[in-house]
Amino acid sequence: MYDVTVKTGFAAAHQLRLYDGKYENLHGHNWTAQVTVEADELDPIGVGIDFVKLKAMVEKNLSQLDYHNINEVPPFDEQNPSAENIARWLFLKLKAEVNTNSTRVKRVEICEMEGCGASYFE
């Protein structure tokens, strides 16, 4: 079993609805996203999943949030744009693109800032 991980970032604003405190106000972050894919086996050249292709898939999905107010991007126009919900959203999007008989998304971690983040996995 192999784990393949890529990390990238995006910049976006959000506000946490019904949060009793300053984070209910619109504010921005330089977010990071770390995605780990599990591979049962390696291809003929010794690769579980191509880093470049995986990172491109992650960045394509995150481009929907990059330099936006996340609260205006579906489904976060109705769902609170917490790190937890963003991690699940990205996990489910990538699951549809990455999962095969031998590879599957294992974990997505979204960090709002250094040392503060949430992961989603199934």
N, C-alpha and C positions, 0 to 999 in steps of 0.2 A: 504494500500500500504506500502511496506517495501523496504528499501534500505540496501543492504548488500555490504560491502566494504572490499577489501583486498589490501595490499600494499607490494610490493617486490622490489628488485633491480637487476641491472646487470651492468657490467663494459664493456665498448666498446669505440672504437675510431670512429671518423667520420670527414669529412670535408664538408663544405658547398660550393658546386660549385657555381661560379659566385658571390660569396659574396665579396664585396669590403672591405677587411680588414683581420685581422689575423685569423679569423675563417675559411678562405678558406684553411688554412694549416691544415694538419692532427693533431688532438688533441683528447684527451680522456676525459671521464666523468665516474663518478659513478652515473649512472642514477637511477631514481626511477619510478616505474609504480604503479599507483593506479587505480583500476578497481571497478566500482560500478555497481551492478546488481539490478534491480528492480524486486520485487516479489509481485504478486497480493494477494497471500495467503501463509499460512504456511502449511507444511506437518504435518502428524499426531504427530510428536514429537516437533513441534513448530519451524521449521527451514524453511527459505525461499529458501536458497541454501547453501549447505555445504561449509563452509570456506575452509576446507582442499582440497576439490575437485576443488573449484574455483581457489584457489592459485596454485594448481598443473597444471591446464589448462593454467593459465597465465605464469607460469615458463616454461612450455613445449614450448610455443610459443616464449618466450624471449630467450630461450636457443639457438635459431638460430642466435641471435645477441650477446650473452654474450661472451666476450673475442674475439671479431672479429672486423675487420674494416667494419663497417656497409656499407660503399660504395661498398663493394665487395659482399654483400648479396642481391639477388633479392628481391624485385623490386628496391632496393636502388642503384643497379649498374647503373640504368638509372634515377631514381627519387631521388631528393635531400633528404638526410636523416635528415631532420629537425625534431624537436620534434613534430611539427604538423603532418607531414607525418607518423612518427612512431606511433603516437597515433591513427591515422586513420587505419593504417595497422593492429595494434593489435585489435582495435575495430572490424574490419571486420572479422578477424580470430576467435575471441571469439564469435561473433554474430552467426556464423555457429555452434559453439559447445554448447552455453549456451541457446540460445533462444528457448523457448517452449511456450505453451499456457499461462503459468503463470509466466515465468521468461524471462527477456530480459536484455541485456547489456544496461546500461543507459549512462555511461560516462567512458572514459579512459583518464587519465592524465599521461603525460610523463614529467618528470623534468630532465633537464641536470645537474642541481646543485640546492642547496637550494635556493628557491625563484624564480627560472627561469624555466618555463615549459609551456606546452600547453595541451589543452583538445580537445577531439573529442567526439561528440554525435550527434545523429539523432533525 
